[in-house]
Amino acid sequence: MRGVALSGAIALTLTLFGTRAAVAWFRKHGFGQPIRVDGPTTHLVKRGTPTMGGVVIVLGSTAAYLVATFATGHTPSASAWLLMLLFVGCAVLGFLDDFIKVYQQDNRGLPGKAKMLGQTAIALVFGVLATQFFADERGVRPASQSLSITQDWGVKLPLVVVLLLIWFIVTATSNAANLTDGVDGLLTGIGAMIFGAYLLINVWQSNQLCGSARPNVVAEQCYQVRDPLDLAVYAAAISGACVGFLWWNAKPAQIIMGDVGSLAIGGALAGFAIMSRTEVLMAVIAGVLVLETMSVMLQVTWFKLTRRFTGTGRRIFRITPIHHHFEHLGWSEVNVVIRFWVIAGVFVLTGLSIFYIAWLA
């Protein structure tokens, strides 16, 4: 537990001070954010705001995890290295996207097919390594071949099906986080809550780990997870990094996390869900990300259907993702962020409640 507290504190400190230095460096070198032309007009003032701040979140939280782990006499586990693969791998992909946007001063960035190809490669490498290698002395690997809510359902799925599910989770969460990062501080605050939830889940799993010598561990209630406490240390680092970054990312944002941050946060979320055996529960804990994605899917589907059958495409929302819809209705950006934080908090508490009730049952 000392590692959890140390990791969170180091990450918060590194990002709090490191982001200030990043703002100055990015501003000096002209790394300014291009703005979506069809977005809310109130966002036009953000053109030129330093971007790619997610680099600080990724580097700060990863450094904090490593320092805290070694300082407490441990070494990184296989689960932590695999989480780092997703976290840093998606960050590199996002960095390429951001760099193209800044270099060309065009909000389109990396072509969609290229981005999907990168996400697919990262997801499949992670999936194969996590499900086929690194079994511990109990025979437990970082990821299982069963679908899980709070525990494995017990039905072992074919490897091809598992890899498809992992691909879907990684691409869905990284893209959902990317869609959510549209107003100052929104994804940063939600990310702090979500990874805080996974910190609690992993600590609880560590205390109720199957094969543990603790006298209070009941066989019917224990968790078959490989390295829950080590994952908790990393979750504390990412949550703390989000809090430190939020100081500079809150409205009016002095820096934007960019795709390097949003894709990394989504990739890490997928890793925690898969390796803590909470893939289905993750959709509740990260409910706001699901709502943001569904709003885009509904908008596109309805527009195409109405254009096909009526000749005129119609929209359900004024603009998507849905947080922009409320801005168009007249909500201030601060109101949108705070209210979405409240909704995110409700989703997180609901997910944690389901997790605990499932353990009781």
Secondary structure, 3 states (H helix, E strand, C coil): CHHHHHHHHHHHHHHHHHHHHHHHHHHHCCCECCCCCCCCHHHHHHCCCECCCHHHHHHHHHHHHHHHHHHCCCCCCHHHHHHHHHHHHHHHHHHHHHHHHHHHCCCCCCCHHHHHHHHHHHHHHHHHHHHHCCCCCCCCCCCCCCCECCCECCCCCCHHHHHHHHHHHHHHHHHHHHHHCCCCCHHHHHHHHHHHHHHHHHHHHHHCECCCCCCCCCHHHCECCCCHHHHHHHHHHHHHHHHHHHHHHCCCCCCCCHHHHHHHHHHHHHHHHHHCCCHHHHHHHCHHHHHHHHHHHHHHHHHHHHHHHHCCCCCCCCCCCHHHHHHHCCCCHHHHHHHHHHHHHHHHHHHHHHHHHHHHC
